[in-house]
Amino acid sequence: MKKPHTQVKVAVLPKCDYCKQNGVDRDAKYDAKVSIATYWANMCQGHFDLYGIGLGLGIGQELVLDVPSSTTKLPSTQGLLDDMKQRRS
């Protein structure tokens, strides 16, 4: 069983803050406290291995992409589209 507070679901994975500084476009896998400073950062696996201090409440979380299943019903936008069409008329 996983330790509590070690994962968080996100709709979109942010980019790794350290990779961005070097012009690299890489998804982050962790949002965690940094060992060499007092701030937190979004980090890819490599940077988490270098600078992360662990996972858990107040330390860091693994970012898990929350992909809606095919059975998940999304809200209908039909009413909004109909309203927009009427306003244009």
C-alpha positions in Angstrom: 0.0 0.0 0.0 1.3 3.5 -0.9 2.1 6.0 1.8 -0.7 8.6 2.1 -0.3 12.0 0.4 2.3 10.7 -2.1 0.2 11.2 -5.3 -2.0 13.8 -6.7 -4.2 13.6 -9.8 -3.8 16.4 -12.4 -5.6 17.2 -15.6 -2.4 18.3 -17.3 1.2 17.6 -16.4 3.2 20.7 -15.9 6.7 21.1 -17.4 9.8 20.4 -15.4 11.0 23.8 -14.0 14.6 22.8 -14.3 14.3 21.6 -17.8 12.5 24.7 -18.8 15.4 26.8 -17.6 17.6 24.9 -20.0 15.2 25.2 -23.0 14.1 21.6 -22.7 10.4 20.7 -23.0 9.9 17.8 -20.6 6.8 16.9 -18.5 7.2 16.9 -14.7 6.5 13.8 -12.7 6.7 15.4 -9.3 5.8 18.5 -7.4 8.2 18.5 -4.5 10.3 20.4 -2.1 13.9 21.0 -3.3 16.8 19.8 -1.2 19.1 22.8 -2.1 16.5 25.5 -1.3 13.4 26.4 0.6 11.1 26.4 -2.5 9.1 23.7 -4.3 9.5 22.8 -8.0 7.8 20.7 -10.7 10.5 18.1 -11.6 11.0 15.3 -14.1 12.3 12.0 -12.8 16.0 13.0 -13.3 15.7 16.3 -11.5 13.6 14.7 -8.7 16.4 12.1 -8.2 18.9 15.0 -7.9 17.0 17.6 -5.9 13.9 16.0 -4.4 13.7 15.0 -0.8 11.0 12.4 -0.9 7.2 12.0 -1.1 4.6 12.7 1.4 2.7 15.5 3.1 4.8 18.6 3.2 7.6 17.0 1.1 6.3 16.2 -2.4 3.8 14.4 -4.5 4.0 12.3 -7.6 1.8 13.9 -10.4 -0.6 11.4 -11.9 -2.4 12.3 -15.1 -6.2 12.0 -14.5 -7.6 10.8 -17.9 -11.4 10.7 -18.0 -12.6 7.2 -18.8 -14.8 6.6 -21.9 -17.7 6.1 -19.5 -17.2 9.5 -17.9 -19.9 11.9 -19.1 -18.7 15.4 -19.8 -21.1 18.3 -19.4 -23.0 19.2 -22.5 -22.2 22.4 -24.3 -25.2 22.2 -26.6 -27.2 24.8 -24.6 -24.3 27.2 -24.7 -23.9 26.7 -28.5 -27.6 27.3 -29.0 -27.5 30.4 -26.9 -24.5 31.8 -28.9 -26.4 31.1 -32.2 -29.4 32.9 -31.0 -27.4 36.0 -30.0 -25.8 36.1 -33.4 -29.2 36.1 -35.1 
